[in-house]
Every structure is written in structure tokens, then in C-alpha cells.
Amino acid sequence: MTDLPVPPARRGVRVLRLFSRLNVGGPSVHVILLTAGLKDRGYETQLVIGQESPREGNLFDLAAREGVACVAMPGLGREVRPWHDLRALLGLYRMMRTFQPHIVHTHTAKAGMLGRLAARAAGVPVVVHTFHGHVLRGYFGPLTTAFYRAMERRLGASSDVLVAVSDAVKRDLVALGVAPDAKIRVIPLGLDLEPLAGALPRGSLRGEAGVPEGAPLIGIVGRLAPIKDVVTFLRAAAAVRAAVPAARFAVVGDGEERGRLEAERARLDLEECVFFHGWRRDMAAVYGDLDVVVNCSRNEGTPVALIEALAAGRPVVATRVGGTPDLLGDGRRGILVPPGDAAALAAGVVDALRRSDPLLARMREGRAYVLAHHSSRRLIDDVDTLYRELLSRPAAA
């Protein structure tokens, strides 16, 4: 990324980065680009990852292209399995005693819990955890949620700094008592957006599904998981079809909900106009074919698909949850609707398809915003600055 000389302050600083799984998604891209970029700044980094679920896909190809080697630690994966978790905790402790990192930086809940416990036991000078979102509301029942909140409060107290990927995530963490405001830094996601900001190829996604060139194509991109509420997208699709009969719909991604969603598509009699594409690597071709991009999650940190869509100059319609209003400037850069409301989502899509002058202005503002605030270079600059600040503290010396 750079041929500039490495400053002595960074040369030889060892970072152990822990991440639950390198599944297809924005947090994985963020972690890979961050690891590669900090290597160019002189940091010596080991990236330790768990195992992704069978239908999640992975980004090992991107890691290889960026020159990022991954060390496997299966117990860091998403599932809670006490015996495997204990083995992973001991494995991380031994790894830290051998590698002797100056910084342990964890990402996601499971890696954050095991990694921070091991780091403090191993006497690591600096411990940082990034919340790419959180599971402290809306994911589990009351007892499980209360347990995880209590754990995060204890872990927050033992961390030097917590990082949130958006102002909304930070506000949530403060409100939930995870840590005080002063202990949480906001460092937005950083992605490689330049390939999406120019002329995009067209025809690949449409050709795969037999969508005519003139037909509006509305898409949703991401994991097929309950929190993403793709059922509402399908129900909205039925309403959009009533208003715009030529409309077609693309579901790009895969996951545990695939079978249920395909059954819902059949129940709604949408089999001729909704196509499931699975995971795609050619995201420029995906956004090149979409006329509107939708996100209807019930909870979000910062939705990467919307960042990519904005960089590609596509109108977006999304639910007002988590960090999405921050990303969309509370409606200045996209259309916001209530979660779980298929009628409102459909109305937003129909509005977006009209391509009015105010909408075109939103698209231009959205592209400029994400290119300025969500680039990988800005991410690397921010984390480099944070690391140098933490390492300069007396306790880290």
C-alpha cells in the first residue's frame, strides 16, 4: 500500500488480531484490509480466526491476495461449546506467551471474550476490542441477553479501549453500561471502495436470472439470517410487483434461512420474479445490475452492503436501526423506513425507482460521503494513530 520508510515507532510492534470467522461480509473485509495495511506500516501481525458455518462462505481468497496469513483456532467460531471454548482459551494463552504481542486486538463477541481473558492472563500490555455491532439486544432471550451484557461489562472494564464502528453502536454500548463514553472510540469500517466508484459491468446478474435489461432489478445483499429479516424483503417484493409489474428481485447471499425463504417465496407466488444467487465475489457486477439496494435488518452495526451500494451510486432503502441512520445521514443519503414494515419498505422502493431529482442528489451525496469516510486508508490511519497513542501510555511501556 505504501513504499514510504517505516517510522521507528512502529517497527517491530507485535499485534495479535483475533476474529471469530472469516465469513463473507464486511467485518471480514475490514479485518483483512486492516491487517494488510498495518503490515505496510511496520507492525508485525498474526491474524487468528475461527471456523465459519457451512453456508456462510469465506474470504480466504481476499486474504491471500492481500498477503494476509491466517492462523486457525476453531474454538473462536460463533457457536458456544464450553469444552472447545476452554481449549481455545488455553491455546490463545499459550500463543500469547510465545508471540508476546504488544497489542491484542479482538473483533466480534466470541473472539472478544476468549481473547481478552487470555490477554489479561498473559500480561499483554494493550488490549483493544472492536464492536462491529453487538448481540446485546434482539438476538437472544432475556436470561441469555442479561448474561452477555454482564460479561461485556466485565470485559469492558478490563480493556484499554473499546472501538465502535458507528456513533449508534457507541451510544448503545454506553446506554447498556458496557463502558463509559470516554473509553469508547468510534472508528468506522474501512473498505476498498474505489473499484465500485467508476463504470460498472452490467448484465451478469440479470443474465443469470433471465431479467430483461429494461426491467427494474431490486436487490438485497448479505447473510440469510433471522436478524436480516429477508422475509420482509420478500413481502415487500409482492407489494412492489403490484405497483411495478415489471420489477424483479435479487437475493445475493446465503445462510441458515435459505430454505425458509425459498418456501416463503413460493407461498407468495414470487418464484418467477425473485432469484436467489448465493454468494458472489464479483460485487462490481452485482451493483452494476441493481437499480435499488435494500437492507431490512432488525439490528445493524454498519451495513457494508449499503456502503458498497452508495459507493456504486445506487439508491438505497433501509430500516432505521443501529448504525444505518448514521450512515444514511438520517435520510439525507437514502430512504429510511421502520423495521418489519413491508408496506413502508415497498413504498420506499417504488419511490426510489422513480429517480426524482431529490433522490439523485441523495445518491451523489451518499457516494461522496462513503468514499471520504469509509476508505481502507482512513481505517488504517485511524487504527495506527490509536495504537501509537496506547503504546505511549506509561502502563504499556
VOKOLVEX-645001 format. One record per residue (C-alpha): residue in three letters; x, y, z; residue number from 1. Coordinates in nm, 4 decimals, padded with zeros to 6 digits. Each point is the difference from the previous one (the first is absolute). Layout:
BEGIN
  residu        c1        c2        c3  num
     ALA         X         Y         Z  NUM
...
***
This chain:
BEGIN
  residu        c1        c2        c3  num
     MET   00.0000   00.0000   00.0000    1
     THR   00.2932   00.2337   00.0560    2
     ASP   00.3740   00.0118  -00.0749    3
     LEU   00.0749   00.2655   00.2630    4
     PRO   00.2598  -00.0867   00.2675    5
     VAL  -00.1458  -00.1589   00.3134    6
     PRO   00.0284   00.2353   00.3023    7
     PRO   00.2045  -00.1498   00.2866    8
     ALA  -00.2984   00.0427   00.2343    9
     ARG  -00.1900  -00.2689  -00.1923   10
     ARG   00.2794  -00.2353  -00.1037   11
     GLY  -00.0090  -00.3260   00.1971   12
     VAL  -00.3313   00.0640   00.1780   13
     ARG  -00.1765  -00.3372   00.0241   14
     VAL  -00.3793  -00.0163  -00.0324   15
     LEU  -00.2094  -00.3112   00.0560   16
     ARG  -00.3350   00.0499  -00.1765   17
     LEU  -00.2825  -00.2400   00.0856   18
     PHE  -00.3135  -00.0407  -00.2108   19
     SER  -00.2776  -00.2558   00.0369   20
     ARG  -00.0198  -00.1137  -00.3629   21
     LEU   00.0984   00.1268  -00.3424   22
     ASN  -00.3506  -00.0348  -00.1413   23
     VAL  -00.1232   00.2008  -00.2981   24
     GLY  -00.0869   00.3448   00.1289   25
     GLY   00.1239   00.3478   00.0753   26
     PRO   00.1670  -00.0666   00.3359   27
     SER   00.2218  -00.2645  -00.1644   28
     VAL   00.0994   00.2411  -00.2782   29
     HIS   00.0694   00.2658   00.2655   30
     VAL   00.2244  -00.2341   00.1991   31
     ILE   00.1923  -00.1217  -00.3060   32
     LEU   00.0655   00.3492  -00.1370   33
     LEU   00.0948   00.1275   00.3455   34
     THR   00.2466  -00.2848   00.0537   35
     ALA   00.1589   00.0500  -00.3418   36
     GLY   00.0183   00.3778   00.0350   37
     LEU   00.1588  -00.0048   00.3445   38
     LYS   00.2625  -00.2442  -00.1248   39
     ASP   00.1020   00.2669  -00.2506   40
     ARG   00.0285   00.2429   00.2934   41
     GLY   00.2550  -00.2263   00.1715   42
     TYR  -00.2207  -00.1970   00.2397   43
     GLU   00.0589  -00.3725   00.0353   44
     THR  -00.3450  -00.1558   00.0102   45
     GLN  -00.1425  -00.3473   00.0471   46
     LEU  -00.3651  -00.0432  -00.0996   47
     VAL  -00.1702  -00.2816   00.1896   48
     ILE  -00.3420  -00.1156  -00.1176   49
     GLY  -00.2668  -00.2551   00.0837   50
     GLN  -00.2111  -00.2145  -00.2327   51
     GLU  -00.2909   00.1357  -00.2021   52
     SER  -00.3312  -00.1873  -00.0298   53
     PRO  -00.0529  -00.2183  -00.3096   54
     ARG  -00.2235   00.2409  -00.1958   55
     GLU   00.1722   00.3249   00.0973   56
     GLY   00.2780  -00.0148  -00.2584   57
     ASN   00.3456   00.1417   00.0747   58
     LEU   00.2449   00.2638  -00.1181   59
     PHE   00.3233  -00.1997  -00.0023   60
     ASP   00.0541   00.1067  -00.3622   61
     LEU  -00.0008   00.3684   00.0971   62
     ALA   00.2369  -00.0704   00.2905   63
     ALA   00.2389  -00.1774  -00.2384   64
     ARG  -00.0119   00.2873  -00.2509   65
     GLU   00.0810   00.2468   00.2774   66
     GLY   00.2852  -00.2149   00.1299   67
     VAL  -00.1717  -00.0711   00.3331   68
     ALA   00.0743  -00.3402   00.1540   69
     CYS  -00.2632  -00.1398   00.2368   70
     VAL   00.0613  -00.2197   00.3040   71
     ALA  -00.2915  -00.2348   00.0729   72
     MET  -00.1477  -00.0259   00.3494   73
     PRO  -00.3313  -00.1906  -00.0462   74
     GLY  -00.1352   00.0870   00.3449   75
     LEU  -00.0282   00.3674  -00.1002   76
     GLY  -00.2988  -00.0809  -00.2234   77
     ARG  -00.3487   00.1266   00.0646   78
     GLU  -00.1443  -00.2987   00.1898   79
     VAL   00.0262  -00.0169   00.3795   80
     ARG   00.1505  -00.3387   00.0902   81
     PRO   00.1521   00.0073   00.3505   82
     TRP   00.2647  -00.2699  -00.0450   83
     HIS   00.1168   00.1358  -00.3361   84
     ASP  -00.0108   00.3539   00.1379   85
     LEU   00.2246  -00.0980   00.2916   86
     ARG   00.2480  -00.1631  -00.2370   87
     ALA   00.0004   00.3140  -00.2144   88
     LEU   00.0568   00.2178   00.3069   89
     LEU   00.3022  -00.2079   00.1022   90
     GLY   00.1266  -00.0033  -00.3584   91
     LEU  -00.0214   00.3776  -00.0199   92
     TYR   00.1795   00.0374   00.3328   93
     ARG   00.2865  -00.2207  -00.1208   94
     MET   00.0129   00.1874  -00.3310   95
     MET   00.0256   00.3331   00.1808   96
     ARG   00.2742  -00.1238   00.2286   97
     THR   00.1968  -00.1117  -00.3066   98
     PHE  -00.0708   00.2932  -00.2350   99
     GLN   00.0138   00.2597   00.2800  100
     PRO  -00.2181   00.2603  -00.1731  101
     HIS   00.0104   00.3639   00.0987  102
     ILE  -00.3671   00.0241  -00.1004  103
     VAL  -00.2850  -00.2506  -00.0068  104
     HIS  -00.2858   00.1318  -00.2129  105
     THR  -00.3169  -00.2112  -00.0087  106
     HIS  -00.3027   00.0239  -00.2284  107
     THR  -00.3505  -00.1486   00.0501  108
     ALA  -00.1513  -00.1413   00.3189  109
     LYS   00.1487  -00.3486   00.0335  110
     ALA   00.3542   00.0981  -00.0981  111
     GLY  -00.0363   00.3065   00.2206  112
     MET  -00.0908  -00.2010   00.3071  113
     LEU   00.2634  -00.2733  -00.0307  114
     GLY   00.2688   00.2316  -00.1353  115
     ARG  -00.0322   00.2628   00.2704  116
     LEU  -00.0039  -00.2578   00.2793  117
     ALA   00.3143  -00.1646  -00.1420  118
     ALA   00.1714   00.3361  -00.0559  119
     ARG  -00.0421   00.1138   00.3577  120
     ALA   00.1148  -00.3382   00.1332  121
     ALA   00.3067   00.0173  -00.2276  122
     GLY   00.0871   00.3562   00.1067  123
     VAL  -00.0425   00.1633  -00.3429  124
     PRO   00.0679   00.3755   00.0355  125
     VAL  -00.2862   00.1303  -00.2216  126
     VAL  -00.3403  -00.1608  -00.0579  127
     VAL  -00.2492   00.1408  -00.2532  128
     HIS  -00.3373  -00.1357  -00.1104  129
     THR  -00.2083   00.1080  -00.3010  130
     PHE  -00.3791  -00.0231  -00.0012  131
     HIS  -00.1128  -00.0408  -00.3615  132
     GLY  -00.3513   00.0022   00.1438  133
     HIS  -00.1073  -00.1960   00.3065  134
     VAL  -00.2232  -00.2846   00.1130  135
     LEU  -00.1139   00.1731   00.3181  136
     ARG  -00.3482   00.0785  -00.1258  137
     GLY  -00.2362  -00.1891  -00.2300  138
     TYR   00.1971  -00.3219  -00.0507  139
     PHE  -00.0715  -00.2177   00.3061  140
     GLY  -00.2521  -00.0531   00.2792  141
     PRO   00.0025   00.2141   00.3179  142
     LEU   00.2254  -00.2255   00.2108  143
     THR   00.2606  -00.0556  -00.2707  144
     THR  -00.0011   00.3696  -00.0858  145
     ALA   00.0468   00.0951   00.3669  146
     PHE   00.2950  -00.2411   00.0252  147
     TYR   00.1728   00.1416  -00.3080  148
     ARG  -00.0536   00.3567   00.1171  149
     ALA   00.1571  -00.0817   00.3363  150
     MET   00.2961  -00.1671  -00.1732  151
     GLU   00.0549   00.2959  -00.2316  152
     ARG  -00.0027   00.2411   00.2945  153
     ARG   00.2726  -00.2008   00.1742  154
     LEU   00.2012  -00.0349  -00.3198  155
     GLY  -00.0474   00.3690  -00.0767  156
     ALA   00.1498   00.0890   00.3359  157
     SER   00.3076  -00.2134  -00.0783  158
     SER   00.0526   00.1462  -00.3492  159
     ASP   00.2172   00.3034  -00.0647  160
     VAL  -00.2273   00.1308  -00.2746  161
     LEU  -00.3199  -00.1163  -00.1661  162
     VAL  -00.0553   00.0861  -00.3658  163
     ALA  -00.3468   00.0451  -00.1516  164
     VAL  -00.0534   00.0090  -00.3764  165
     SER  -00.2654   00.2705   00.0221  166
     ASP  -00.1326   00.2682   00.2326  167
     ALA  -00.3197  -00.2043   00.0406  168
     VAL   00.1918  -00.3054   00.1209  169
     LYS   00.1875   00.2198   00.2472  170
     ARG  -00.3228   00.1518   00.1304  171
     ASP  -00.1421  -00.3490   00.0477  172
     LEU   00.3067  -00.1219   00.1892  173
     VAL  -00.0067   00.3007   00.2326  174
     ALA  -00.3755  -00.0368   00.0584  175
     LEU   00.0427  -00.3716   00.0787  176
     GLY   00.2743   00.0768   00.2536  177
     VAL   00.2732  -00.1870  -00.1890  178
     ALA   00.2444   00.2892   00.0495  179
     PRO  -00.0024   00.3770   00.0547  180
     ASP   00.0024   00.2373  -00.2937  181
     ALA   00.3669   00.0939   00.0439  182
     LYS   00.1153  -00.3604  -00.0401  183
     ILE  -00.1667  -00.0585  -00.3380  184
     ARG   00.1476   00.1295  -00.3266  185
     VAL  -00.1939   00.0120  -00.3257  186
     ILE   00.2025  -00.1340  -00.2942  187
     PRO  -00.2289  -00.0653  -00.2967  188
     LEU   00.0384  -00.2985  -00.2282  189
     GLY   00.2599   00.0334  -00.2724  190
     LEU  -00.0421  -00.1711  -00.3367  191
     ASP   00.1536   00.0006  -00.3466  192
     LEU  -00.2663   00.2090  -00.1735  193
     GLU   00.1862   00.1405  -00.3000  194
     PRO  -00.0915  -00.2936  -00.2318  195
     LEU  -00.3688   00.0816   00.0623  196
     ALA   00.0274   00.3724  -00.0648  197
     GLY   00.0597  -00.0168  -00.3761  198
     ALA  -00.1868  -00.1542  -00.2936  199
     LEU  -00.1426  -00.3381   00.1010  200
     PRO  -00.0558  -00.3102  -00.2151  201
     ARG  -00.3595  -00.0819  -00.0773  202
     GLY  -00.1836  -00.3159  -00.0991  203
     SER   00.1529  -00.2767   00.2145  204
     LEU  -00.2618  -00.0166   00.2758  205
     ARG  -00.2834   00.0699  -00.2426  206
     GLY   00.1200  -00.2661  -00.2395  207
     GLU   00.0179  -00.2599   00.2744  208
     ALA  -00.3650   00.0606   00.0932  209
     GLY  -00.1334   00.0819  -00.3439  210
     VAL  -00.0904   00.3588   00.0951  211
     PRO  -00.0636   00.2218  -00.3055  212
     GLU   00.2247   00.3061  -00.0277  213
     GLY  -00.2885   00.2424   00.0354  214
     ALA  -00.1541  -00.1634   00.3084  215
     PRO   00.0685   00.1643   00.3395  216
     LEU   00.2164  -00.2281   00.2146  217
     ILE  -00.0158   00.0450   00.3781  218
     GLY   00.2525  -00.1865   00.2136  219
     ILE   00.0976  -00.0908   00.3525  220
     VAL   00.3578  -00.1051   00.0794  221
     GLY   00.1160  -00.1869   00.3121  222
     ARG  -00.0362  -00.2968   00.2298  223
     LEU  -00.3333  -00.1791   00.0009  224
     ALA  -00.0444   00.0060   00.3762  225
     PRO  -00.3044   00.0852   00.2170  226
     ILE   00.1393   00.3392   00.1072  227
     LYS   00.0157   00.1066  -00.3674  228
     ASP  -00.3806  -00.0455  -00.0313  229
     VAL   00.0057  -00.0962  -00.3677  230
     VAL  -00.3598  -00.1197   00.0399  231
     THR  -00.1040   00.3667   00.0096  232
     PHE   00.1924   00.0560  -00.3248  233
     LEU  -00.1998  -00.2789  -00.1657  234
     ARG  -00.3293   00.1371   00.1285  235
     ALA   00.0958   00.3453  -00.1215  236
     ALA   00.0882  -00.1526  -00.3383  237
     ALA  -00.3588  -00.1210  -00.0355  238
     ALA  -00.1251   00.3540   00.0682  239
     VAL   00.2503   00.1576  -00.2415  240
     ARG  -00.1121  -00.2411  -00.2743  241
     ALA  -00.3561   00.1222   00.0422  242
     ALA   00.1182   00.3555  -00.0740  243
     VAL   00.2797  -00.0805  -00.2482  244
     PRO  -00.0837  -00.3328  -00.1724  245
     ALA   00.3305  -00.0090  -00.1898  246
     ALA   00.2088   00.0081   00.3213  247
     ARG   00.2344  -00.2889   00.0771  248
     PHE   00.1878  -00.0773   00.3220  249
     ALA   00.3435  -00.1419   00.0850  250
     VAL   00.1059  -00.1594   00.3289  251
     VAL   00.3812  -00.0080   00.0066  252
     GLY   00.1401  -00.2048   00.2886  253
     ASP  -00.0632  -00.3222   00.1844  254
     GLY  -00.0504  -00.1324   00.3512  255
     GLU  -00.2152  -00.1938   00.2409  256
     GLU  -00.3273   00.1611  -00.1144  257
     ARG   00.0347  -00.0982  -00.3681  258
     GLY  -00.2504  -00.2870   00.0097  259
     ARG  -00.2599   00.1948   00.1976  260
     LEU   00.0305   00.2978  -00.2331  261
     GLU  -00.0375  -00.2111  -00.3103  262
     ALA  -00.3165  -00.1468   00.1518  263
     GLU  -00.1295   00.3518   00.0710  264
     ARG   00.0762   00.0991  -00.3593  265
     ALA  -00.2167  -00.2898  -00.1203  266
     ARG  -00.2776   00.0872   00.2462  267
     LEU  -00.0068   00.3564  -00.1328  268
     ASP  -00.0017  -00.1268  -00.3603  269
     LEU   00.3229   00.1853  -00.0778  270
     GLU   00.2017  -00.2828  -00.1525  271
     GLU  -00.0003   00.1645  -00.3435  272
     CYS   00.1322   00.3340   00.1187  273
     VAL   00.2241  -00.0633   00.3071  274
     PHE   00.3321  -00.1744  -00.0617  275
     PHE   00.2458  -00.1313   00.2641  276
     HIS   00.3560   00.0494  -00.1264  277
     GLY   00.2000  -00.1299   00.2976  278
     TRP   00.3350   00.1559   00.0821  279
     ARG   00.1643   00.2058  -00.2730  280
     ARG   00.3607   00.1211  -00.0164  281
     ASP  -00.0544   00.2449  -00.2882  282
     MET  -00.1670   00.2758   00.2003  283
     ALA   00.0618   00.2618  -00.2683  284
     ALA  -00.2113  -00.2113  -00.2360  285
     VAL  -00.2669  -00.0447   00.2701  286
     TYR  -00.0402   00.3722   00.0657  287
     GLY   00.0333   00.0733  -00.3703  288
     ASP  -00.3231  -00.1923  -00.0614  289
     LEU  -00.2041   00.1219   00.2986  290
     ASP  -00.2246   00.3036  -00.0314  291
     VAL  -00.0818   00.0187   00.3729  292
     VAL   00.1766  -00.1595   00.2974  293
     VAL  -00.1998  -00.0936   00.3111  294
     ASN   00.1013  -00.0756   00.3583  295
     CYS  -00.2858  -00.1029   00.2305  296
     SER   00.1902  -00.1239   00.3061  297
     ARG  -00.1478   00.0220   00.3475  298
     ASN   00.3414   00.0915   00.1433  299
     GLU   00.3257   00.1165  -00.1598  300
     GLY   00.3420   00.1360   00.0833  301
     THR   00.0925   00.1619  -00.3305  302
     PRO  -00.1508  -00.1839  -00.3000  303
     VAL   00.2814  -00.0605  -00.2477  304
     ALA  -00.2335  -00.0697  -00.2914  305
     LEU  -00.1380   00.3521   00.0343  306
     ILE   00.3501   00.1523   00.0082  307
     GLU   00.0818  -00.1904  -00.3202  308
     ALA  -00.3304   00.0977  -00.1610  309
     LEU   00.0572   00.3676   00.0792  310
     ALA   00.3525  -00.0194  -00.1432  311
     ALA  -00.1535  -00.1518  -00.3144  312
     GLY  -00.2459   00.2889  -00.0226  313
     ARG  -00.3065  -00.2139   00.0614  314
     PRO  -00.3105   00.1225   00.1867  315
     VAL  -00.0526  -00.1821   00.3284  316
     VAL  -00.3031  -00.0752   00.2141  317
     ALA   00.0703  -00.1206   00.3532  318
     THR  -00.1504  -00.0479   00.3427  319
     ARG   00.0632   00.2595   00.2692  320
     VAL   00.2050  -00.2227   00.2318  321
     GLY   00.3480  -00.0006   00.1566  322
     GLY   00.2618   00.1935  -00.1934  323
     THR  -00.2061   00.0267  -00.3212  324
     PRO  -00.1469   00.3485   00.0712  325
     ASP   00.3525   00.1289   00.0675  326
     LEU   00.1235  -00.1430  -00.3300  327
     LEU  -00.2954   00.1445  -00.1908  328
     GLY   00.0177   00.3403   00.1684  329
     ASP  -00.3405  -00.0555   00.1598  330
     GLY  -00.1549  -00.0194  -00.3461  331
     ARG   00.2170   00.2482  -00.1937  332
     ARG   00.1874  -00.2798  -00.1816  333
     GLY  -00.2728  -00.2637  -00.0300  334
     ILE  -00.3568  -00.0914   00.0850  335
     LEU  -00.0655  -00.1185   00.3567  336
     VAL  -00.3034  -00.2076   00.1029  337
     PRO  -00.1124  -00.1695   00.3225  338
     PRO   00.1235  -00.3586   00.0587  339
     GLY  -00.2395  -00.2841  -00.0714  340
     ASP  -00.2335   00.2182  -00.2078  341
     ALA  -00.0333  -00.1578  -00.3468  342
     ALA  -00.2424   00.2669  -00.1238  343
     ALA   00.2358   00.2848   00.0928  344
     LEU   00.2951  -00.1868  -00.1536  345
     ALA  -00.1939  -00.0530  -00.3229  346
     ALA  -00.1006   00.3677  -00.0116  347
     GLY   00.3648   00.0989   00.0451  348
     VAL   00.1092  -00.2261  -00.2858  349
     VAL  -00.2692   00.1360  -00.2340  350
     ASP   00.1085   00.3531   00.0922  351
     ALA   00.3642  -00.0884  -00.0702  352
     LEU  -00.0875  -00.1421  -00.3419  353
     ARG  -00.1420   00.3373  -00.1060  354
     ARG   00.3518   00.1534   00.0096  355
     SER  -00.1247   00.3482   00.0875  356
     ASP   00.2427   00.2932   00.0162  357
     PRO   00.0101  -00.0082   00.3844  358
     LEU   00.0859  -00.3715  -00.0132  359
     LEU   00.2799   00.0588  -00.2508  360
     ALA   00.1402   00.2648   00.2356  361
     ARG  -00.0093  -00.2553   00.2837  362
     MET   00.1932  -00.2470  -00.2144  363
     ARG   00.2720   00.2553  -00.0760  364
     GLU   00.0310   00.0958   00.3664  365
     GLY   00.0071  -00.3673   00.1026  366
     ARG   00.2863  -00.0850  -00.2361  367
     ALA   00.2079   00.2995   00.1119  368
     TYR  -00.0642  -00.0818   00.3656  369
     VAL   00.1054  -00.3661  -00.0061  370
     LEU   00.3067   00.0631  -00.2132  371
     ALA   00.1140   00.2595   00.2549  372
     HIS  -00.0944  -00.1842   00.3198  373
     HIS   00.0234  -00.3739  -00.0751  374
     SER   00.3237  -00.0477  -00.1948  375
     SER   00.2566  -00.2580   00.1088  376
     ARG   00.2709   00.2681   00.0186  377
     ARG  -00.2038   00.2026   00.2492  378
     LEU  -00.0545  -00.3161   00.2076  379
     ILE   00.3715  -00.0779   00.0088  380
     ASP   00.0879   00.3593   00.0921  381
     ASP  -00.2527  -00.0024   00.2855  382
     VAL   00.1130  -00.3324   00.1478  383
     ASP   00.3685   00.0858  -00.0394  384
     THR  -00.0612   00.3239   00.1925  385
     LEU  -00.1904  -00.1872   00.2720  386
     TYR   00.2730  -00.2623   00.0403  387
     ARG   00.2756   00.2589   00.0279  388
     GLU  -00.1986   00.1918   00.2578  389
     LEU  -00.0620  -00.3118   00.2107  390
     LEU   00.3610  -00.1176  -00.0228  391
     SER   00.1211   00.3401   00.1178  392
     ARG  -00.1902  -00.0296   00.3277  393
     PRO   00.2225  -00.0799   00.2983  394
     ALA  -00.1842  -00.3245   00.0828  395
     ALA   00.0758  -00.1341  -00.3494  396
     ALA   00.3692   00.0789   00.0076  397
***
